[in-house]
Structures are given as C-alpha cells and as structure tokens.
Amino acid sequence: MNTVSFEILAVSQQQLNVFWAFLGGMFVAGALIWAVRLGMSVRDREPAPPRPEEQPHLPDGGPIHEEREVREPEEMPHAGQESERLMPYQLHHAATKRCDDQHRRRWLPGSSGGFGSGGPGHV
C-alpha cells in the first residue's frame, strides 16, 4: 500500500468518528426532548394548586404562641426481680416529664463561665 491509500483510510476513519459523534449527540438530544415531553404530560395530569380560599389561615383567636415549661429527666422503671424484664408498654412515652417546680433558673452574671469564653469562671 502506498501513502495515498493510508491517507484515504485516515480521512474516512475521521469522517466515521464524526458521524458516530453526531449520531450520539442526536440520540442524547432526542432523549432529552422525550424526557421533557414526558414530564410535561405528567405535570398536566397532576391536580391544580389550591386556590387562595383553600389555603391555610390563622384561627379566629389569632396566632398560637409557644408554650414554655421546665422539664426533668424521666427515670427508667426498674423490674421487680432480676430475671423479670420490662415490656414496651411499661416504658414511658418520653424521656422527660414536666417538672413540679416551673420556676426557670436564670444565669447570674459572674457565677459561671464556659471554657475559653474569657469569663472569670466560678467565683
């Protein structure tokens, strides 16, 4: 084979690569167009968004304010005997319970300081 035939094969190989790249790009573009059309048809089948009168609104009494309470840890009940085990219905539903003393302890300046906070600490 001479040099001219190698150049013809090289050119045709380049043309073939360009053709396959173009074909791959057309496939990806077609897949994207199909996905968008499928999404639009799914969106058309969904119910319409709620109208303004169907939106949630404030109660007649106005906004509800948060409630604060002091909580304390709930003790884990102990089994009667060593071999007896606790069942799920014997356990409490929460890890804390409402404290009898609802007076909220406030921080007093100078009585404490966190590590690295620059405060004098406990004095």
Secondary structure, DSSP 4 states (H G I P E B T S, - for coil): --HHHHHHHHHHHHHHHHHHHHHHHHHHHHHHHHHHHHHHHHHHHSPPPPPGGGS----TT-PPPP----EEEPPPPPPSSSS----GGGS-SSSEEE-S--PPPPPPTTS---TTS------
